[in-house]
Amino acid sequence: MTTRPPAALTIAGSDSGGAAGLQSDLRTFLTCGVHGLVAVTAVTVQNTLGVHDRADIPARIVSGQIAAVAGDMGVDAAKTGMLASAEIIHEVADACDDAGIGRDARVPFVVDPVAASMTGHPLFDEGGLTALRQRLLPRATVLTPNLDEVRLLTGMDVTGRAQMRDAALALHDLGPRYVLVKSGHLVRDSECVDLLYDGSEFVELPGPRHDTPHTHGAGDAMASALTAGLARGMSMVDAARFAKAFVTKAVEHSYPMGAKIGPVSAFWRLAPEEFAPEV
């Protein structure tokens, strides 16, 4: 390769179990044909049994990472994951403004409002939630909440597809240009139909619901595949469809790892090996 590939930035925490967080984002970026850049926000001590401890990265180091890679290597799309604290959120908002990342800027900004781990461990406090609403949602090109995060941001308890439209309307009023409501938690629905809304039109993103308990990192994978699509120059609708196809396959090929919920897989995107080593 002699030319620069598209580059996507993840602003997220580290998952020591490798299933979610920046590890999932980088894995997805690579298998979607995009170079991954990182601004680490926190280091967690976690496995399939839960989050046992964490250390937040100083806010100036988080914003410094964004400035460093944007100024030298360039960013074609960016996403957030776990942001850890109000202080970090404020620094991220300012650094993204300086780097031209945001809904009204050159670089698309995907805000995945990660507020709790899969086991329910809170990942920031009420101050962080306020900062998220006030500083990041109005800067988002697209907001990608799951249904637990919808409840946190709007107070709405979504139990069916019709309510997803109401939730998308309420979320759009908080400032993002697009809203992509993820439906993975509607476990009684035989399909998994996500919903994209641009303020005037709804686009449904249907997919099968695979019968597997191993779904750790599914939301991260979808948001990072969406970011990769945008970094490659896709329209929002095409990037959302690309992300839906990616995560559907990732869940289909998920695997057990550890005592509880295993990760979704990016292995399905790998080319077959061209050699057969002797055993």
Residue pairs with C-beta under 8 A, 6 or more apart in sequence:
4 35
4 74
5 33
5 34
5 35
6 33
6 34
6 35
6 76
6 77
6 228
6 231
6 232
6 233
7 34
7 35
7 36
7 37
7 73
7 74
7 75
7 76
7 231
8 29
8 34
8 35
8 36
8 37
8 75
8 76
8 77
8 78
8 79
8 224
8 227
8 228
8 230
8 231
9 36
9 37
9 38
9 39
9 66
9 69
9 70
9 75
9 77
9 78
9 79
9 101
10 22
10 25
10 26
10 29
10 36
10 37
10 38
10 39
10 78
10 79
10 80
10 81
10 224
10 227
11 39
11 41
11 62
11 66
11 78
11 79
11 80
11 81
11 83
11 92
12 21
12 22
12 25
12 38
12 39
12 40
12 41
12 79
12 80
12 81
12 82
12 114
12 220
13 21
13 22
13 40
13 41
13 42
13 43
13 44
13 54
13 81
13 82
13 84
13 114
13 123
14 21
14 22
14 23
14 40
14 42
14 43
14 44
15 21
15 22
15 23
15 24
15 44
15 46
15 217
16 43
16 44
16 45
16 46
16 47
17 46
17 47
17 48
17 216
17 257
17 258
17 263
18 24
18 263
19 48
19 216
19 217
19 257
19 262
19 263
19 264
20 81
20 117
20 118
20 216
20 217
20 219
20 220
20 263
21 44
21 81
21 82
21 217
21 220
22 38
22 40
22 81
24 217
24 220
24 221
24 224
24 263
25 36
25 79
25 81
25 220
25 223
25 224
25 227
26 36
26 38
27 266
28 220
28 221
28 224
28 225
28 228
28 246
28 266
29 35
29 36
29 224
29 227
29 228
30 36
30 266
31 266
31 269
31 270
32 224
32 225
32 228
32 229
32 232
32 242
32 246
32 269
33 228
33 232
34 76
34 227
34 228
34 231
34 232
37 69
37 73
37 75
38 65
38 69
39 62
39 63
39 65
39 66
39 69
39 92
40 57
40 62
40 65
41 56
41 57
41 62
41 81
41 82
41 83
41 84
41 88
41 92
42 54
42 55
42 56
42 57
42 82
42 84
43 54
43 55
43 57
44 51
44 53
44 54
44 82
44 117
45 51
45 52
45 53
45 54
46 52
46 117
47 258
47 259
48 216
48 257
48 258
48 259
48 260
48 261
48 262
49 119
49 258
49 259
49 260
50 117
50 119
50 121
51 117
51 119
51 121
51 123
54 84
56 84
56 85
56 88
57 84
57 88
59 85
59 87
59 88
59 90
59 91
60 91
62 88
62 91
62 92
62 95
63 91
63 92
63 94
63 95
66 92
66 95
66 96
66 99
66 101
67 95
67 98
67 99
69 75
70 99
70 100
70 101
71 99
75 99
75 101
75 107
76 107
76 230
76 231
76 232
76 233
77 107
77 108
77 109
77 110
77 227
77 228
77 230
77 231
78 96
78 101
78 107
78 108
78 109
78 110
78 227
79 109
79 110
79 111
79 112
79 223
79 224
79 226
79 227
80 92
80 109
80 110
80 111
80 112
80 113
80 114
80 136
81 112
81 114
81 220
81 223
82 114
82 123
82 124
83 89
83 92
83 114
83 124
83 128
83 132
83 136
84 123
84 124
84 128
85 124
85 125
85 127
85 128
86 124
86 125
86 127
86 128
86 130
86 131
89 128
89 131
89 132
89 135
89 136
90 131
90 135
92 136
93 135
93 136
93 139
96 102
96 105
96 109
96 139
97 105
97 139
99 107
100 106
100 107
101 107
101 108
101 109
102 109
102 139
102 140
102 141
103 109
103 138
103 139
103 140
103 141
103 175
103 176
103 177
108 141
108 142
108 227
108 230
108 231
109 139
109 140
109 141
109 142
110 140
110 141
110 142
110 144
110 223
110 226
110 227
110 230
111 136
111 137
111 139
111 140
111 142
111 143
111 144
111 176
112 144
112 145
112 219
112 220
112 223
113 132
113 136
113 137
113 143
113 144
113 145
113 149
113 152
113 153
114 123
114 149
114 219
114 220
115 122
115 123
115 124
115 128
115 129
115 132
115 148
115 149
115 152
116 122
116 123
116 148
117 123
118 216
118 261
124 132
129 152
129 153
132 153
133 153
133 174
137 143
137 153
137 174
137 175
137 176
138 174
138 175
138 176
139 175
140 175
140 176
140 177
141 176
141 177
141 178
141 230
141 236
142 176
142 177
142 178
142 179
142 180
142 226
142 236
143 171
143 174
143 176
143 178
143 179
143 180
144 180
144 182
144 219
144 222
144 223
144 226
145 153
145 171
145 179
145 181
145 182
146 182
146 184
146 185
146 219
147 158
147 167
147 181
147 182
147 183
147 184
147 185
147 186
148 185
150 156
150 158
150 167
150 171
150 181
151 157
151 158
153 171
153 174
154 167
154 170
154 171
156 163
156 166
156 167
156 170
157 163
158 164
158 166
158 167
158 181
158 186
159 186
160 186
160 189
161 183
161 186
161 189
161 193
161 195
164 181
164 183
164 195
165 195
165 197
165 202
167 181
168 179
168 181
168 195
168 197
168 202
169 197
171 179
171 181
172 179
172 197
172 199
177 198
177 199
178 196
178 197
178 198
178 199
178 236
179 195
179 196
179 197
180 194
180 195
180 196
180 197
180 205
180 226
180 240
181 194
181 195
181 197
182 194
182 219
182 222
183 189
183 192
183 193
183 194
183 195
184 192
184 215
184 218
184 219
186 192
187 209
189 209
190 209
191 206
191 207
191 208
191 209
192 206
192 207
192 208
192 209
192 248
193 204
193 205
193 206
193 207
194 204
194 205
194 207
194 222
194 240
194 244
195 202
195 203
195 204
195 205
196 202
196 203
196 204
196 205
196 236
196 237
196 240
197 203
198 236
203 237
203 240
205 240
205 241
205 244
207 244
207 245
207 247
207 248
208 248
208 252
210 248
210 251
210 252
210 254
212 251
212 252
212 254
213 261
213 262
214 254
214 255
214 256
214 257
214 261
214 262
214 263
214 264
215 251
215 254
215 261
215 264
216 261
216 262
216 263
216 264
217 263
217 264
218 247
218 250
218 251
218 264
221 246
221 247
221 250
221 264
221 266
222 243
222 244
222 246
222 247
223 243
225 242
225 243
225 246
225 247
226 239
226 240
226 242
226 243
228 242
228 243
229 238
229 239
229 240
229 242
229 243
230 236
230 239
234 242
246 269
247 264
249 268
249 269
250 264
250 265
250 266
250 268
251 264
252 268
253 264
253 265
253 267
253 268
254 262
254 263
254 264
254 265
255 262
255 263
255 265
256 262
257 263
